[in-house]
Amino acid sequence: MDQKFCTIKSLNISEQKGTIKTPRKEIVLTPEGIEGDAHAGRWHRQVSLLAAESIKRFESELGRKIEFGEFAENITTFGFEVHKTLPFDRFVSGDVVLEVTQIGKKCHGTNCEIFQLTGNCVMPTEGIFCRVIQPGKLQENETLNYIPKTFRIKVITLSDRAYEGIYKDKSGPLIEKLTKDWLASKGYLCETDRTVIPDEPDWLESELQTAIEQGFDIIYTTGSTGIGPRDIAPKIISSFIDLEIPGIMDMIRLKYGTEKPSALLSRSIAGVKDKTLVFSLPGSTKAVNEYLSEIHKILMHSFLMLHSIDSH
């Protein structure tokens, strides 16, 4: 994939929210945002960006020239349209790292000075918001390198027989495929790592800990979730995670258990370890399809919550 970048055309600050910003040659970024800007704080919308390409389109709509900062953007860029990025994508320049947290925003209409002066605003549809991951300084004409988020997925199949080669693992590859397809449908890149291990507690504990240390975004296990003497996944994972997310697995058991009561015997568990989501799924491909169809509905919101991004 070709590296994308944009040039900083203007850096802009305002001391009050909802007002037009004025240009600066340089800005200082702290862990709370831009020093001296009204939007700085411990929240997810610390820094706003708007592409000059978006401003140009709006100029023809309004019938007049629009100055940089007039839409209250902190950073005016040129090179590609920043609103086509996604949450968790990043912009990097020297030591500075910004992470995209939100695309667009609610317009305050006539209560906003910008709206009053311009008659409209492009920020609600084409502005983006970032938070500071790594502080530093930015200057006019510097380059912001765009780094799209790549989600990293670990898939662990637990099966004595699959490990011994008695039968082929089918559920692990299916999780890998369905996850890649779902993330691609959202516009995200994805890397996966898949392994097959026996139903051994120490082995699972080791794989889980290694996956956390390697920074995977999601860990999926498949198999070893029933009530048999070798079904060890739920107990090990329950001890491993920091907190459990019981609702999603309870709902799945009840939904599919009404058609097939044996589904109620699943002890599948979901939870969080550090910043990683952990899901243990049953070992059948049918169950994998059923579970992931429901998990995918809450997955992106889970990531936003886990990373303190208020998307309500």
BELQUIZI-V795312 format. One record per residue. N is the residue number from 0. RES is the residue in one small letter. PHI is phi in degrees with one decimal (none if undefined). Layout:
n | res | phi
N | RES | PHI
N | RES | PHI
This chain:
n | res | phi
0 | m | none
1 | d | -66.4
2 | q | -70.6
3 | k | -102.4
4 | f | -152.5
5 | c | -138.3
6 | t | -101.7
7 | i | -77.5
8 | k | -87.9
9 | s | -158.0
10 | l | -117.4
11 | n | -136.1
12 | i | -135.4
13 | s | -135.1
14 | e | -85.8
15 | q | -128.8
16 | k | -72.2
17 | g | 76.2
18 | t | -119.2
19 | i | -65.8
20 | k | -93.3
21 | t | -111.0
22 | p | -67.2
23 | r | -132.4
24 | k | -74.8
25 | e | -149.3
26 | i | -127.2
27 | v | -108.9
28 | l | -101.0
29 | t | -113.7
30 | p | -59.7
31 | e | -103.2
32 | g | 123.4
33 | i | -88.5
34 | e | -59.0
35 | g | 90.2
36 | d | -96.5
37 | a | -64.9
38 | h | -88.7
39 | a | -65.9
40 | g | 158.2
41 | r | -87.4
42 | w | -149.8
43 | h | -93.5
44 | r | -114.2
45 | q | -79.4
46 | v | -132.4
47 | s | -107.9
48 | l | -127.6
49 | l | -145.0
50 | a | -79.8
51 | a | -59.8
52 | e | -62.5
53 | s | -68.2
54 | i | -62.4
55 | k | -60.2
56 | r | -63.1
57 | f | -73.0
58 | e | -58.8
59 | s | -67.7
60 | e | -72.1
61 | l | -84.9
62 | g | 76.7
63 | r | -157.3
64 | k | -75.2
65 | i | -113.5
66 | e | -80.3
67 | f | -59.9
68 | g | 88.5
69 | e | -68.3
70 | f | -94.4
71 | a | 69.0
72 | e | -79.8
73 | n | -74.4
74 | i | -126.2
75 | t | -96.5
76 | t | -112.6
77 | f | -144.4
78 | g | 144.7
79 | f | -157.2
80 | e | -82.1
81 | v | -65.7
82 | h | -71.1
83 | k | -90.6
84 | t | -82.7
85 | l | -134.5
86 | p | -53.0
87 | f | 85.1
88 | d | -64.8
89 | r | -133.7
90 | f | -118.8
91 | v | -129.4
92 | s | -145.9
93 | g | 59.9
94 | d | -82.2
95 | v | -77.8
96 | v | -129.9
97 | l | -114.0
98 | e | -114.1
99 | v | -68.3
100 | t | -120.0
101 | q | -157.7
102 | i | -108.1
103 | g | 73.7
104 | k | -163.0
105 | k | -72.1
106 | c | -86.8
107 | h | -88.4
108 | g | 57.1
109 | t | -68.0
110 | n | -81.1
111 | c | -105.8
112 | e | -59.8
113 | i | -62.2
114 | f | -64.5
115 | q | -62.2
116 | l | -81.9
117 | t | -100.1
118 | g | 83.6
119 | n | -170.2
120 | c | -153.5
121 | v | -93.8
122 | m | -57.5
123 | p | -59.8
124 | t | -111.2
125 | e | -127.2
126 | g | -86.1
127 | i | -129.3
128 | f | -127.5
129 | c | -132.2
130 | r | -122.0
131 | v | -83.8
132 | i | -91.9
133 | q | -136.3
134 | p | -75.8
135 | g | 160.3
136 | k | -119.8
137 | l | -125.8
138 | q | -128.6
139 | e | -55.2
140 | n | 72.7
141 | e | -70.8
142 | t | -101.1
143 | l | -103.0
144 | n | -85.2
145 | y | -93.9
146 | i | -122.5
147 | p | -68.1
148 | k | -67.7
149 | t | -115.2
150 | f | -76.4
151 | r | -110.7
152 | i | -120.2
153 | k | -106.1
154 | v | -120.3
155 | i | -118.8
156 | t | -93.8
157 | l | -103.7
158 | s | -167.4
159 | d | -59.3
160 | r | -72.2
161 | a | -67.1
162 | y | -63.9
163 | e | -81.0
164 | g | 83.3
165 | i | -70.0
166 | y | -141.5
167 | k | -83.6
168 | d | -69.1
169 | k | -111.0
170 | s | -71.8
171 | g | -61.3
172 | p | -60.4
173 | l | -68.4
174 | i | -58.6
175 | e | -59.6
176 | k | -66.4
177 | l | -63.1
178 | t | -68.1
179 | k | -61.4
180 | d | -62.9
181 | w | -67.0
182 | l | -64.2
183 | a | -63.1
184 | s | -66.6
185 | k | -93.0
186 | g | 93.2
187 | y | -97.4
188 | l | -83.6
189 | c | -148.4
190 | e | -122.0
191 | t | -128.3
192 | d | -137.0
193 | r | -127.9
194 | t | -143.3
195 | v | -119.8
196 | i | -132.1
197 | p | -74.8
198 | d | -78.3
199 | e | -119.4
200 | p | -55.1
201 | d | -62.5
202 | w | -66.6
203 | l | -64.6
204 | e | -56.2
205 | s | -64.8
206 | e | -64.8
207 | l | -63.4
208 | q | -64.0
209 | t | -63.4
210 | a | -62.9
211 | i | -65.6
212 | e | -62.9
213 | q | -88.1
214 | g | 77.5
215 | f | -70.3
216 | d | -79.8
217 | i | -135.2
218 | i | -115.7
219 | y | -109.2
220 | t | -110.4
221 | t | -137.0
222 | g | 96.5
223 | s | 64.7
224 | t | -114.4
225 | g | -86.2
226 | i | -116.2
227 | g | -74.4
228 | p | -63.7
229 | r | -103.6
230 | d | -85.9
231 | i | -104.7
232 | a | -58.9
233 | p | -58.8
234 | k | -66.0
235 | i | -66.5
236 | i | -67.1
237 | s | -59.1
238 | s | -75.2
239 | f | -83.2
240 | i | -74.0
241 | d | -80.6
242 | l | -150.6
243 | e | -97.2
244 | i | -115.6
245 | p | -72.4
246 | g | -58.5
247 | i | -64.9
248 | m | -71.6
249 | d | -62.1
250 | m | -63.0
251 | i | -64.2
252 | r | -60.4
253 | l | -69.0
254 | k | -60.5
255 | y | -89.4
256 | g | -70.9
257 | t | -66.9
258 | e | -91.3
259 | k | -135.8
260 | p | -54.6
261 | s | -64.4
262 | a | -64.1
263 | l | -70.8
264 | l | -83.4
265 | s | -65.9
266 | r | -107.9
267 | s | -53.4
268 | i | -135.5
269 | a | -129.8
270 | g | -171.2
271 | v | -129.8
272 | k | -127.4
273 | d | 56.7
274 | k | -109.0
275 | t | -110.2
276 | l | -85.7
277 | v | -125.7
278 | f | -130.4
279 | s | -105.0
280 | l | -112.8
281 | p | -61.1
282 | g | -93.1
283 | s | -87.1
284 | t | -66.1
285 | k | -61.9
286 | a | -65.7
287 | v | -59.0
288 | n | -59.3
289 | e | -65.4
290 | y | -65.9
291 | l | -67.9
292 | s | -62.1
293 | e | -88.7
294 | i | -61.6
295 | h | -62.6
296 | k | -68.6
297 | i | -114.1
298 | l | -66.7
299 | m | -66.3
300 | h | -63.8
301 | s | -63.0
302 | f | -61.9
303 | l | -61.9
304 | m | -62.9
305 | l | -62.3
306 | h | -105.6
307 | s | 59.4
308 | i | -107.4
309 | d | -80.9
310 | s | -104.1
311 | h | -68.3
